[in-house]
Amino acid sequence: MTKSGVRRSEVSALAGIALVLLFLWNTLLVYPLRVLVVFFHELAHAAAALATGGSVHLIHVNAFEGGLTITRGGNSLVMLSAGYLGSLLIGGGILVWSSRSHAPQRISRALGAVLLVATIWLVRPIVGFGFVFGLVTSGVLLAFADSLGRAGNAFVLKVIGLASCLYAVYDIWSDVLSRRDIVTDADLLATGTGIPALVWGLLWMTIAVAGAVFFVREACRER
């Protein structure tokens, strides 16, 4: 342990995972993780809608790492901001929780159950990529909970959590700050508030980077 109470072994492990993820980012090996983070993004929109008094009509996730959540009512500022930042929060929570838990199998089981319920309840069309992906991913997580043991589940969850944190930052840069040929959550907020999309993008990027650093530090902190 260092003077700051950080576990060096955990720092090394997460740094190694991050380097491998970045190296393999555009490969089929990491593709399921990228789609899973898109799933988290859309679930965060849905959760924000429900939390602010709205309702969710459906969630759609496609094979091109795109998604759509159709809602009614709710607070648009919260809902539109919840996508990128919500996927960061979900990933960071998984990362920290799995690093501190004595029974990560329970986290895998809980995550698998949430994805299963959300898929059956909200993801449409039923005969579509997003629905099949949700069922398969939830099934894999539930199977991992029963078969991989403590160390295996902790590793899988750390990979998921770290990938979600990294992708949240990358997604904001790619969608909002770099590309201007698509309509993003920031564009929709700009239309509703009069504040330029670039401002929203810079604000979200600042929060995302700070949040990612915070979650990694918390995951490495000595218990």
Secondary structure as the mmCIF struct_conf table of DSSP 4:
data_model
#
loop_
_struct_conf.conf_type_id
_struct_conf.id
_struct_conf.beg_label_comp_id
_struct_conf.beg_label_asym_id
_struct_conf.beg_label_seq_id
_struct_conf.end_label_comp_id
_struct_conf.end_label_asym_id
_struct_conf.end_label_seq_id
TURN_TY1_P TURN_TY1_P1 LYS A 3 SER A 4
STRN STRN1 VAL A 6 VAL A 6
HELX_RH_AL_P HELX_RH_AL_P1 ARG A 8 PHE A 23
TURN_TY1_P TURN_TY1_P2 LEU A 24 ASN A 26
BEND BEND1 THR A 27 THR A 27
TURN_TY1_P TURN_TY1_P3 LEU A 28 VAL A 30
HELX_RH_AL_P HELX_RH_AL_P2 TYR A 31 ALA A 51
TURN_TY1_P TURN_TY1_P4 THR A 52 GLY A 53
STRN STRN2 SER A 55 VAL A 61
TURN_TY1_P TURN_TY1_P5 ALA A 63 PHE A 64
BEND BEND2 GLU A 65 GLU A 65
STRN STRN3 GLY A 67 ARG A 72
BEND BEND3 GLY A 73 GLY A 74
HELX_RH_AL_P HELX_RH_AL_P3 SER A 76 ARG A 100
BEND BEND4 HIS A 102 HIS A 102
HELX_RH_AL_P HELX_RH_AL_P4 PRO A 104 LEU A 122
STRN STRN4 VAL A 123 VAL A 123
BEND BEND5 ILE A 126 GLY A 128
HELX_RH_AL_P HELX_RH_AL_P5 PHE A 129 SER A 147
TURN_TY1_P TURN_TY1_P6 LEU A 148 LEU A 148
HELX_RH_AL_P HELX_RH_AL_P6 GLY A 149 ILE A 172
HELX_RH_PI_P HELX_RH_PI_P1 TRP A 173 SER A 178
BEND BEND6 ASP A 181 ILE A 182
HELX_RH_AL_P HELX_RH_AL_P7 ASP A 185 THR A 193
BEND BEND7 GLY A 194 ILE A 195
HELX_RH_AL_P HELX_RH_AL_P8 ALA A 197 CYS A 220
STRN STRN5 ARG A 221 ARG A 221
#
